[in-house]
């Protein structure tokens, strides 16, 4: 009886799940290949590849004036402030929840 249920459940696995697993595997393989190619171009130095990535996305750059630098730092500060102000109420709710007592 149990073997029949197991066999029936195995037959019920939809083809969509198999397709999703195939797509996920293809994306994972692409990510690993991209990482290996990037490391190869950076002479197998992880820190150099990370630096090149940061330069490419604009996090690391040379500023021509002090005002440009200050504007960049101020933007990062605003992002950190919004992140803190949005997560602090959740943290406070988690910390200040009441404990239930169990009576015997």
C-alpha distances in whole Angstrom, upper triangle without the diagonal:
4,5,5,7,9,10,11,13,15,16,17,19,23,25,28,26,27,30,31,30,32,35,35,35,38,40,39,40,43,44,44,46,49,49,50,52,54,54,56,58,59,60,56,58,55,58,60,57,56,60,60,57,59,62,60,59,62,62,64,67,71,73,76,78,77,76,73,72,72,70,67,67,67,65,62,64,63,59,59,60,58,55,56,57,53,51,54,52,49,50,52,49,47,49,51,48,48,46,44,45,42,44,43
4,5,5,6,9,10,11,12,14,15,17,21,24,26,24,24,28,28,27,30,32,32,32,35,37,36,37,40,41,41,43,46,46,46,49,51,51,52,55,56,56,53,54,52,54,56,54,53,57,57,54,56,59,57,56,59,58,61,64,68,70,73,74,74,73,70,68,69,67,64,64,64,61,59,60,59,56,55,57,55,51,53,54,50,48,50,49,46,46,49,46,44,46,48,45,45,43,41,42,40,42,41
4,5,5,6,8,10,11,12,14,16,20,22,24,23,23,26,27,26,28,31,30,30,33,35,34,36,39,39,39,41,44,44,45,47,49,49,51,53,54,55,51,53,50,53,55,52,52,56,56,53,55,58,56,55,58,58,60,63,67,69,73,74,73,73,70,68,69,67,64,64,64,61,59,61,60,56,56,57,55,52,53,55,51,49,52,51,47,48,50,48,45,48,50,47,47,45,44,45,43,45,44
4,5,5,6,9,10,11,12,15,18,21,23,22,22,26,27,26,28,31,31,31,34,35,35,36,39,40,40,42,45,45,46,48,50,50,52,54,55,56,53,54,52,55,57,54,53,57,57,54,56,59,57,55,59,58,61,64,68,70,73,74,74,73,70,69,69,68,65,64,65,62,60,61,60,57,56,58,56,53,54,55,52,50,52,51,48,49,51,48,46,49,51,48,48,46,45,46,44,46,45
4,5,5,6,9,10,11,13,16,19,21,20,21,24,25,24,26,29,29,29,32,34,33,35,38,38,39,41,43,43,44,47,48,49,50,53,54,55,51,53,50,53,55,52,51,55,54,51,53,56,54,53,56,56,58,62,65,67,71,72,71,70,67,66,66,64,62,61,62,59,57,58,57,53,53,55,52,49,51,52,48,46,49,48,44,45,48,45,43,46,47,44,45,43,41,43,41,43,43
4,5,5,6,9,10,11,15,18,20,18,18,22,22,21,23,26,26,26,29,31,30,32,35,35,35,38,40,40,41,44,45,45,47,50,50,51,48,49,47,50,51,48,48,52,51,49,51,54,52,50,54,53,56,59,63,64,68,69,69,68,65,64,64,62,59,59,60,57,54,56,55,51,51,53,51,48,49,50,47,45,47,47,43,44,46,44,41,44,46,43,44,42,41,43,41,43,43
4,5,5,6,9,11,14,16,19,17,17,21,22,21,23,26,26,26,28,31,30,31,34,35,35,37,40,40,41,43,45,46,47,49,51,51,48,50,48,50,52,49,49,52,52,49,51,54,52,51,54,54,57,60,63,65,69,70,70,69,66,65,65,64,60,61,61,58,56,58,57,53,53,55,52,49,51,52,49,47,50,49,45,46,49,47,44,47,49,46,47,46,45,46,45,47,46
4,5,5,6,9,12,15,17,16,17,20,21,21,23,26,26,26,29,31,31,32,35,36,36,38,40,41,42,44,46,47,48,50,52,53,50,51,49,51,53,50,49,53,52,49,51,54,52,51,54,54,57,60,63,65,69,70,70,68,65,64,65,63,60,60,60,57,55,57,56,52,52,54,51,49,50,51,48,46,49,48,44,46,48,46,44,47,48,45,46,45,44,46,44,46,46
4,5,5,7,10,13,15,14,15,18,19,18,20,23,23,24,26,28,28,29,32,33,33,36,38,38,39,42,43,44,45,48,49,50,47,48,45,48,50,46,46,50,49,46,48,51,49,47,51,50,53,56,60,62,65,66,66,65,62,61,61,59,56,57,57,54,52,53,52,49,49,50,48,45,47,47,44,42,45,44,41,42,45,42,40,43,45,42,43,42,41,43,41,44,44
4,5,6,9,12,14,12,12,16,17,16,18,21,21,21,24,26,25,27,30,31,31,33,35,36,37,39,41,41,43,45,46,47,44,46,43,46,48,44,44,48,47,44,47,49,47,46,49,49,52,55,59,60,64,65,65,64,61,60,61,59,56,56,56,53,51,53,52,48,49,50,48,45,47,48,44,43,46,45,42,43,46,43,41,44,46,44,45,44,43,45,44,46,46
4,6,8,10,13,12,12,16,17,17,18,21,22,22,24,27,27,28,30,32,32,34,36,37,38,40,42,43,44,46,48,49,46,48,45,48,49,46,46,49,49,46,48,51,48,47,51,51,53,56,60,62,65,67,66,65,62,61,62,60,57,57,58,55,53,55,54,50,50,52,49,47,49,50,46,45,48,47,44,45,48,45,43,47,49,46,47,46,45,47,46,49,49
4,6,9,11,11,12,15,16,16,18,20,21,22,24,26,26,28,30,31,32,34,36,37,38,40,41,43,44,46,47,49,46,47,45,47,49,45,45,48,48,44,46,49,47,45,49,49,52,54,58,60,63,65,64,63,60,59,60,58,55,55,55,52,50,52,51,47,48,49,47,44,46,47,43,42,45,44,41,42,45,43,41,44,46,43,45,44,43,45,44,47,47
4,7,8,7,8,11,12,12,14,17,17,18,20,22,22,24,26,27,28,30,32,33,34,36,38,39,40,42,43,45,42,43,41,44,45,41,41,45,44,41,43,46,43,42,45,45,48,51,55,56,60,61,61,60,57,56,57,54,52,52,52,49,47,49,48,44,45,47,44,41,43,44,41,40,43,42,39,40,43,41,39,42,44,42,43,43,42,44,44,46,47
4,5,6,7,9,10,11,13,15,16,17,19,21,22,23,25,26,28,29,31,32,34,35,37,38,40,41,43,44,42,43,41,43,44,41,40,44,43,40,42,44,42,40,44,44,47,50,53,55,58,60,60,58,55,55,55,53,50,51,51,48,46,48,47,43,44,46,43,41,43,44,40,39,42,42,39,40,43,41,39,43,45,42,44,44,43,46,45,48,49
4,5,5,6,9,10,11,12,14,15,17,18,20,21,23,24,26,27,29,30,32,33,35,36,37,39,41,42,40,41,39,42,43,39,39,42,41,38,40,43,40,39,42,43,46,48,52,54,57,58,59,57,54,54,54,52,49,50,51,47,46,48,47,43,44,46,43,41,43,44,41,40,43,43,40,42,45,43,41,45,47,45,47,46,46,49,48,51,52
4,5,5,6,9,10,10,12,14,15,16,18,20,21,22,24,26,27,29,30,31,33,35,36,37,39,41,38,40,37,40,40,37,37,40,38,35,37,40,37,36,39,40,43,45,49,50,53,55,55,54,51,50,51,49,46,47,47,44,42,44,43,39,41,42,40,37,40,41,37,37,40,40,37,39,42,40,38,42,44,42,44,44,44,47,47,50,51
4,5,5,6,9,10,10,12,14,15,16,18,20,21,23,24,26,27,29,30,31,33,35,36,37,39,37,38,35,38,39,35,35,38,37,34,36,39,36,35,38,39,41,44,48,50,53,54,54,53,50,49,50,48,45,46,46,43,41,43,42,38,39,41,38,36,38,39,36,35,38,38,35,36,40,38,36,39,42,40,42,41,42,44,44,47,48
4,5,5,6,9,10,11,12,14,15,16,18,20,21,23,24,26,27,29,30,32,33,35,36,38,35,37,34,37,38,35,35,38,37,34,36,39,36,35,39,39,42,44,48,50,53,55,55,54,51,50,51,49,46,47,48,44,42,45,44,40,41,43,41,38,41,42,38,37,41,41,38,39,42,41,39,42,44,43,45,44,44,47,47,50,51
4,5,5,6,9,10,11,12,14,15,17,18,20,21,22,24,26,27,28,30,31,33,35,36,34,36,33,36,37,33,33,36,35,32,34,37,34,33,36,37,40,42,46,48,51,53,53,52,49,48,49,47,44,45,46,42,41,43,42,39,40,42,39,37,40,41,38,37,40,41,37,39,42,41,39,43,45,43,46,46,46,49,49,52,53
4,5,5,6,9,10,11,12,14,15,16,18,20,21,23,24,26,27,29,30,32,33,35,32,34,31,34,34,31,30,34,33,29,32,34,31,30,34,34,37,39,43,45,48,50,50,49,46,45,46,44,41,42,42,39,37,40,39,35,36,38,36,33,36,37,34,33,37,37,34,35,39,37,36,39,41,40,42,42,43,46,46,49,50
4,5,5,6,9,10,10,12,14,15,16,18,20,21,23,24,26,27,28,30,31,33,30,32,29,32,33,30,29,33,32,29,31,34,32,30,34,34,37,40,43,45,49,50,51,50,46,46,47,45,41,42,43,40,38,40,40,36,36,39,37,34,37,38,35,34,37,38,34,35,39,38,36,39,41,40,42,42,43,45,45,49,50
4,5,5,6,9,10,10,12,14,15,16,18,20,21,22,24,26,27,29,30,32,29,31,29,32,33,29,29,33,31,29,31,33,31,30,34,35,37,39,43,45,48,50,51,50,47,46,47,45,42,43,44,41,39,42,41,37,38,41,38,36,39,40,37,36,40,40,37,38,42,41,39,42,45,43,46,46,46,49,49,52,53
4,5,5,6,9,10,11,12,14,15,16,18,20,21,22,24,26,27,29,30,28,30,28,30,31,27,27,30,29,26,28,31,28,27,31,31,34,36,40,42,45,47,48,47,43,43,44,42,39,40,41,37,36,39,38,34,35,38,36,33,36,38,35,34,37,38,35,37,40,39,37,41,43,42,45,45,46,49,49,52,54
4,5,5,6,9,10,11,12,14,15,17,18,20,21,23,24,26,27,29,26,28,25,28,28,25,25,28,27,24,27,29,26,26,29,30,32,35,38,40,44,46,46,45,42,41,42,40,37,38,39,36,34,36,36,32,33,35,33,31,33,35,32,31,35,35,32,34,37,36,34,37,40,39,42,42,43,46,46,49,51
4,5,5,6,9,10,11,12,14,15,17,18,20,21,22,24,26,27,25,26,24,27,28,24,25,28,27,24,27,30,27,27,30,31,33,35,39,42,45,47,47,47,43,42,44,42,39,39,41,38,36,38,38,34,35,38,36,33,36,38,35,34,37,38,35,36,40,39,37,40,43,42,44,44,45,48,48,51,52
4,5,5,6,9,10,11,12,14,15,16,18,20,21,23,24,26,24,26,24,27,27,23,24,27,26,23,26,28,25,25,29,30,32,34,38,40,43,45,46,45,42,41,43,41,38,39,40,37,35,38,38,34,35,38,36,34,37,39,36,35,39,40,37,38,41,41,39,42,45,44,47,47,48,51,51,55,56
4,5,5,6,9,10,10,12,14,15,16,18,20,21,22,24,22,24,21,24,24,21,21,24,23,20,23,25,22,22,25,26,28,31,34,37,40,42,42,42,38,38,39,37,34,35,36,33,31,34,34,30,31,34,33,30,33,35,32,32,35,36,34,35,38,38,36,39,42,41,44,44,46,49,49,53,54
4,5,5,6,9,10,11,12,14,15,17,18,20,21,23,20,22,19,22,23,19,20,23,22,20,22,25,23,22,26,26,28,31,34,37,40,42,42,42,39,38,39,38,34,35,37,34,31,34,34,31,31,34,33,30,33,35,32,31,34,36,33,34,37,37,35,38,41,40,43,43,44,47,48,51,52
4,5,5,6,9,10,11,12,14,15,16,18,20,21,19,21,19,22,23,19,20,24,22,20,23,25,23,23,27,27,29,32,35,38,41,43,44,44,40,39,41,40,36,37,39,36,34,37,37,33,34,37,36,33,36,38,36,35,38,40,37,37,41,41,39,41,44,44,47,47,48,51,51,55,56
4,6,5,6,9,10,10,12,14,15,16,18,20,18,20,18,21,21,17,18,21,20,18,21,23,20,20,24,25,26,29,32,35,38,40,41,41,37,36,39,37,33,35,37,33,32,35,35,31,32,36,34,32,35,37,35,34,37,39,37,37,41,41,39,41,45,44,47,48,49,52,53,56,58
4,5,5,6,9,10,10,12,14,15,16,18,16,18,15,18,18,15,15,19,17,15,18,20,18,18,22,22,24,26,30,32,36,38,38,38,35,34,36,34,31,32,34,31,28,32,32,28,29,32,31,29,31,34,32,31,34,36,34,34,38,38,36,38,42,41,45,45,46,49,50,54,55
4,5,5,6,9,10,11,12,14,15,17,14,16,14,17,18,14,15,19,18,16,19,21,20,20,24,24,25,28,31,34,37,40,40,40,37,35,37,36,33,33,36,33,31,34,34,31,31,35,34,31,33,36,34,33,36,38,36,36,39,40,38,40,43,43,46,46,47,50,51,55,56
4,5,5,6,9,10,10,12,14,15,14,16,15,18,18,14,16,19,17,16,20,21,19,20,24,24,25,28,31,34,37,40,40,41,37,36,38,37,34,35,37,34,32,35,36,33,33,37,36,33,36,39,37,36,39,41,39,39,43,43,41,43,46,46,49,49,51,54,55,58,60
4,5,5,6,9,10,11,12,14,13,15,13,16,15,12,13,16,14,13,16,18,15,17,20,21,22,24,27,30,33,36,37,37,33,32,35,34,30,31,33,31,29,32,33,30,30,34,33,31,34,36,34,34,37,39,37,37,41,41,40,42,45,45,48,49,51,53,54,58,60
4,6,5,6,9,10,11,12,10,12,10,13,13,9,11,14,13,12,15,17,15,16,20,20,20,23,26,29,33,35,36,36,33,31,34,33,29,30,32,30,28,31,32,29,29,33,32,29,32,35,33,32,35,38,36,35,39,40,38,40,43,44,47,47,49,52,53,56,58
4,5,5,6,9,10,11,9,11,10,14,13,11,13,16,15,14,18,19,18,19,22,23,23,25,28,32,35,37,38,39,35,34,36,36,32,33,36,33,31,34,35,32,32,36,36,33,36,39,37,36,39,41,39,39,42,43,41,43,46,47,50,50,52,54,55,59,60
4,5,5,6,9,10,9,12,12,15,13,10,13,15,13,13,17,18,16,18,21,22,22,24,27,30,33,36,37,38,34,33,36,35,31,33,35,33,31,34,35,32,33,37,36,34,37,40,38,37,40,43,41,41,44,45,43,45,49,49,52,52,54,57,58,62,63
4,5,5,6,9,8,10,9,11,10,7,10,12,10,10,13,14,13,15,18,18,18,20,23,27,30,32,33,34,30,29,32,31,28,29,32,29,27,31,32,29,30,34,33,31,34,37,35,35,38,40,38,38,42,43,41,43,46,47,50,51,53,56,57,60,62
4,5,5,6,5,6,7,10,9,6,9,12,11,11,15,16,15,17,20,20,19,22,24,28,31,33,34,35,32,30,33,33,29,30,33,31,29,32,33,30,31,34,34,32,34,38,36,35,38,41,39,38,42,43,41,43,46,47,50,50,53,55,56,60,61
4,5,5,5,8,10,13,11,9,13,14,13,14,17,18,17,20,22,23,22,24,26,30,32,35,36,38,34,33,36,35,32,33,36,34,32,35,37,34,34,38,38,36,38,41,40,39,42,45,43,42,46,47,45,46,50,51,54,54,56,59,60,63,65
4,5,7,9,11,12,10,8,12,13,10,12,15,15,14,17,20,20,19,21,23,27,29,32,34,35,31,30,33,33,29,31,34,32,30,34,35,33,33,37,37,35,37,41,40,39,42,45,43,42,46,47,46,47,51,51,55,55,57,60,61,65,67
4,5,6,8,9,6,5,9,10,8,11,13,13,14,17,18,18,17,19,21,25,27,30,31,33,29,28,31,31,27,28,32,30,28,31,33,31,31,35,35,33,35,38,38,37,40,43,41,40,44,45,44,45,48,49,53,53,56,58,60,63,65
4,6,9,10,8,9,12,13,12,14,17,17,17,20,22,22,20,22,24,28,30,33,34,36,33,31,34,34,31,31,35,33,31,34,36,34,34,38,38,36,38,41,41,40,42,45,44,43,46,48,46,47,51,52,55,55,57,60,61,65,66
4,6,9,8,8,11,13,13,14,17,18,18,20,22,22,21,23,25,29,32,35,35,37,34,32,34,35,31,31,35,33,31,34,36,33,33,37,37,34,36,40,39,38,40,43,41,40,44,45,43,44,48,49,52,52,54,57,58,61,63
4,6,5,6,9,10,11,13,15,16,17,19,20,19,18,20,23,26,29,32,32,34,31,28,31,32,28,28,32,30,28,30,33,30,30,34,34,32,34,37,37,35,38,41,39,38,42,43,41,42,46,47,50,50,52,55,56,60,61
4,5,5,6,9,10,11,12,14,15,17,18,17,16,19,22,25,29,31,31,32,29,27,29,30,26,26,29,28,25,28,30,27,27,30,31,29,30,34,33,32,34,37,35,34,38,39,37,38,42,43,46,46,49,51,53,56,58
4,5,5,6,9,10,11,12,14,15,17,15,14,17,19,22,25,28,27,29,26,24,26,27,23,23,26,25,22,25,28,25,25,28,29,27,29,32,32,31,33,36,35,33,37,39,37,38,41,43,46,46,49,51,53,57,58
4,5,5,6,9,10,11,12,14,15,15,13,15,17,21,24,26,27,28,25,23,26,27,23,23,27,26,23,26,29,26,26,30,31,29,31,34,34,33,35,38,37,36,40,41,40,41,44,46,49,49,52,55,56,60,62
4,5,5,6,9,10,10,12,14,14,13,16,18,22,25,27,28,29,26,24,27,27,23,24,27,25,23,26,28,25,26,29,30,28,30,33,32,32,34,37,36,35,39,40,39,40,43,44,48,48,51,53,55,59,60
4,5,5,6,9,10,11,12,11,11,14,17,20,23,26,26,27,24,22,24,24,20,20,24,22,19,22,24,22,22,26,26,24,26,29,29,28,30,34,32,32,35,37,35,36,40,41,44,45,48,50,52,56,58
4,5,5,6,9,10,11,10,8,11,14,17,20,22,23,24,21,19,22,22,18,19,22,21,18,22,24,22,22,26,26,25,27,30,30,29,31,35,34,33,36,38,37,38,41,43,46,47,50,53,54,58,60
4,5,5,6,9,10,10,9,11,14,17,20,23,24,25,21,20,23,23,19,20,23,22,20,23,25,23,24,27,28,26,29,32,31,31,34,37,36,35,39,40,39,40,44,45,48,49,52,55,57,60,62
4,5,5,6,9,9,9,12,15,18,21,24,24,25,21,20,22,22,18,19,22,20,18,22,23,20,21,25,25,23,26,29,28,28,31,34,32,32,36,37,36,37,41,42,45,46,49,52,54,58,60
4,5,5,6,5,6,9,12,15,18,20,21,21,18,16,19,18,14,16,18,17,15,18,20,18,18,22,22,21,23,26,26,26,28,31,31,30,34,35,35,36,39,40,44,45,48,51,53,57,59
4,6,5,6,5,6,10,13,16,18,19,20,16,15,18,18,14,16,19,17,16,20,21,20,21,24,25,24,26,29,29,29,31,34,34,34,37,39,38,39,42,44,47,49,51,54,57,60,63
4,5,8,8,9,13,15,18,21,22,22,18,18,21,19,16,18,21,18,18,21,22,20,22,25,25,24,27,29,29,29,32,35,34,34,38,39,38,40,43,44,48,49,52,55,57,61,63
4,6,8,10,13,15,18,20,21,21,17,16,19,17,14,16,18,15,14,18,19,17,19,22,21,21,24,26,25,26,29,31,31,31,34,36,35,37,40,41,45,46,49,52,54,58,60
4,5,6,10,11,14,16,17,17,13,13,15,14,11,13,15,13,13,16,17,16,18,21,21,21,23,25,25,26,29,31,31,32,34,36,36,37,40,42,45,47,50,53,55,59,61
4,6,10,11,15,16,16,16,13,12,14,13,9,11,13,12,10,14,15,14,15,18,19,18,21,23,23,24,26,29,29,29,32,34,33,34,37,39,43,44,47,50,52,56,59
4,7,9,13,15,15,16,13,11,14,14,10,12,15,14,13,16,18,17,18,21,22,21,23,26,27,27,29,32,32,32,34,37,36,37,40,42,45,47,50,53,55,59,61
4,6,10,12,13,14,11,10,13,13,10,12,15,15,14,17,19,19,20,23,24,24,26,28,29,30,31,35,35,34,37,39,39,40,43,45,48,50,53,56,58,62,65
4,7,9,11,12,9,9,12,13,11,13,16,16,16,19,21,21,22,25,26,26,28,30,31,32,34,37,37,37,39,42,42,42,45,47,51,52,56,59,61,65,67
4,6,7,9,6,6,9,10,9,11,14,14,15,17,19,20,21,23,25,26,27,29,30,32,33,36,37,37,39,41,42,42,45,47,50,52,56,59,61,65,68
4,7,8,7,8,11,12,12,14,16,17,18,20,22,23,24,26,28,29,30,32,33,35,36,39,40,40,42,45,45,45,48,50,54,56,59,62,65,68,71
4,5,5,7,9,10,11,13,14,16,17,19,20,22,23,25,26,28,29,31,32,34,35,38,39,39,41,43,44,44,46,49,52,55,58,61,64,67,70
4,5,5,6,9,10,11,12,14,16,16,18,20,21,22,24,26,27,28,30,32,32,35,37,36,38,41,42,42,44,46,50,52,55,58,61,65,68
4,5,5,6,9,10,10,12,14,15,16,18,20,21,22,24,25,26,28,30,31,34,35,35,37,39,40,41,42,45,49,51,54,57,60,64,67
4,6,5,6,9,10,11,13,14,16,17,19,20,22,23,25,26,27,29,30,33,34,35,36,39,39,40,42,44,48,50,54,57,60,63,66
4,5,5,6,9,10,11,12,14,16,17,18,20,22,23,24,26,27,29,32,33,32,34,37,37,38,40,42,46,48,51,54,57,61,64
4,5,5,6,9,10,10,12,14,15,16,18,20,21,22,24,26,26,29,31,31,32,35,36,36,38,40,44,46,50,53,56,59,62
4,6,5,6,9,10,11,13,14,15,17,19,20,21,23,25,26,28,30,30,31,34,35,35,37,40,43,46,49,52,55,58,61
4,5,5,7,9,10,11,13,14,16,17,19,20,22,23,24,27,28,28,30,33,33,34,36,38,42,44,48,51,53,57,60
4,5,5,6,9,10,11,12,14,15,17,18,20,21,22,25,27,26,28,31,31,31,34,36,40,42,45,48,51,55,57
4,5,5,6,9,10,10,12,14,15,16,18,20,21,24,25,25,27,29,30,31,32,35,38,41,44,47,50,54,57
4,5,5,6,9,10,11,13,14,15,17,19,20,23,24,24,26,28,29,30,32,34,38,40,43,47,49,53,56
4,5,5,6,9,10,11,12,14,16,17,18,21,22,22,24,26,27,28,30,32,36,38,41,44,47,50,53
4,5,5,6,9,10,11,12,14,15,16,19,21,20,22,25,25,26,28,30,34,36,39,42,45,49,52
4,5,5,6,9,10,10,12,14,15,18,19,20,21,24,25,25,27,29,33,35,39,42,45,48,51
4,5,5,6,9,10,11,12,14,17,18,18,20,22,23,24,26,28,32,34,37,40,43,47,50
4,6,5,6,9,10,11,12,15,16,16,18,20,21,21,24,26,29,32,35,38,41,44,47
4,5,5,6,8,10,10,13,15,15,16,19,20,20,22,25,28,31,34,37,40,43,47
4,5,5,6,9,10,12,13,14,16,18,19,20,22,24,28,30,33,36,39,43,46
4,6,5,6,8,11,11,12,14,16,17,18,20,22,26,28,31,34,37,41,43
4,5,5,6,9,10,10,12,14,15,16,18,20,23,26,29,32,35,39,42
4,6,6,7,10,10,11,13,15,16,17,19,23,26,29,32,35,38,41
4,6,7,8,10,11,12,14,15,17,18,22,25,27,31,34,37,40
4,6,5,6,9,10,11,12,14,16,20,22,25,28,31,34,37
4,5,5,6,9,10,10,12,14,18,20,23,27,30,33,36
4,5,5,6,9,10,10,12,16,19,21,25,28,31,34
4,5,5,6,9,10,11,15,17,20,23,26,29,33
4,5,5,6,9,10,14,16,19,22,25,29,32
4,5,5,6,8,12,15,18,21,24,27,31
4,6,5,6,10,13,15,19,22,25,28
4,6,6,9,11,14,17,20,24,27
4,6,9,10,14,17,20,23,26
4,6,9,13,15,19,22,25
4,7,9,13,16,19,22
4,6,9,13,16,19
4,6,10,13,16
4,7,10,13
4,6,10
4,7
4
